Amino acid sequence: MPELSPALVLFLTAVLLFGGFAKGTIGFGLIVTTVPFLSMVMPPSAAMAWMAIPIFLLNLYAIALTWAEWRAIRRVAIFLFMGILFVPAGVRLVVWMPAGITRVGIGVFILIVVAMRLGGLEPAKIAGMGARWVSALWGCAAGLIHGSLMMPAPPIVLYLNFSGVPKDAFVFLISTVAASFLLVQVITFASLDSYTSGAGWQSLLMLAPATLGTWLGNRFRQTLSQTIFERLVMGLLGIVGISLLAKNLVGLF
C-alpha cells in the first residue's frame, strides 16, 4: 500500500467526498468515481484493496436500510453464487497483471458506464431454463470483472434489468451483490498480504469523508437537478476514462 503523505491524504479525502456526494445525489457512483481516480496515482490493485473495506461497510448500511426487500434475493441466487466463486480469480488476476493493462480495462469500463447511463441501455428479458444458464455465465463474468477491475456497475445493473427486478428491490439487491463480492475481495486481498503494515485499518479512515459526502448528497438531492449533476459526473468520468486509455495504451504499444 502507498505511503500516506499529506498530499495523498488530501487527495483521498477529496475523492471520497466526491464519490459519496455522487452516491447520495444520484444513487450510485461510489466505486466508479473513486477507484479510477485513485488508480491514476497508485497501482490499481492497491486502490482496489484500499477502497474495498470502507465500501463494503457502506453497502452493509445500505442493506440494513432496505432489508424489507430481503425476499428478492431469490431472484439473483444463481448469479450471486457464481459471482462469488469467480471474485478470487479476478483479484489474483489484478495482482498479477501489469498496472497499465488494468488501467486500460478500468478506462474501458468507465466509458461503458457512461454509455449505459446516458444511453439508457437495457437488455431484453429472458425467461425459463435459458435464464438460468445466462444467470450462471453472467455471474461468472461479473465476479471476474469485479475482482480484476472493481467495476461492478455495468454487469450488475444490466443483470438486474435483465431479471426484471422490481424498483423497490433494486437498491437492496445491488447493495447485497456488491457487499458479497466486496467481502470475498477483502478476504482474498488479505490472503495475498495486501493489508500489511496496518493498511486495512488505515483504509477505514476513508469512511469519514465517504459518509459525509453521502450525507451531503442526500441533503442536496431535492434541491439539485439530478439530471444535470449526473451529466456532469458522467462527463468528468468520461475524461478520466479517456485519459487512462490514452496514457496507458501508449505505454502498452
Stockholm file with secondary structure:
# STOCKHOLM 1.0

chainA/1-253         MPELSPALVLFLTAVLLFGGFAKGTIGFGLIVTTVPFLSMVMPPSAAMAWMAIPIFLLNLYAIALTWAEWRAIRRVAIFLFMGILFVPAGVRLVVWMPAGITRVGIGVFILIVVAMRLGGLEPAKIAGMGARWVSALWGCAAGLIHGSLMMPAPPIVLYLNFSGVPKDAFVFLISTVAASFLLVQVITFASLDSYTSGAGWQSLLMLAPATLGTWLGNRFRQTLSQTIFERLVMGLLGIVGISLLAKNLVGLF
#=GR chainA/1-253 SS CCCCCHHHHHHHHHHHHHHHHHHHHHSCCTTTTTHHHHHTTSCHHHHHHHHHHHHHHHHHHHHHHTGGGGGGGGGGHHHHHHHHHHHHHHHHHHHHSCHHHHHHHHHHHHHHHHHHHHHTCCCCCCCSHHHHHHHHHHHHHHHHHHHHHCCCHHHHHHHHHHTTCCHHHHHHHHHHHHHHHHHHHHHHHHHTTTTGGGHHHHHGGGHHHHHHHHHHHHHHTTTSCHHHHHHHHHHHHHHHHHHHHHHHHHHHC
#=GC SS_cons         CCCCCHHHHHHHHHHHHHHHHHHHHHSCCTTTTTHHHHHTTSCHHHHHHHHHHHHHHHHHHHHHHTGGGGGGGGGGHHHHHHHHHHHHHHHHHHHHSCHHHHHHHHHHHHHHHHHHHHHTCCCCCCCSHHHHHHHHHHHHHHHHHHHHHCCCHHHHHHHHHHTTCCHHHHHHHHHHHHHHHHHHHHHHHHHTTTTGGGHHHHHGGGHHHHHHHHHHHHHHTTTSCHHHHHHHHHHHHHHHHHHHHHHHHHHHC
//
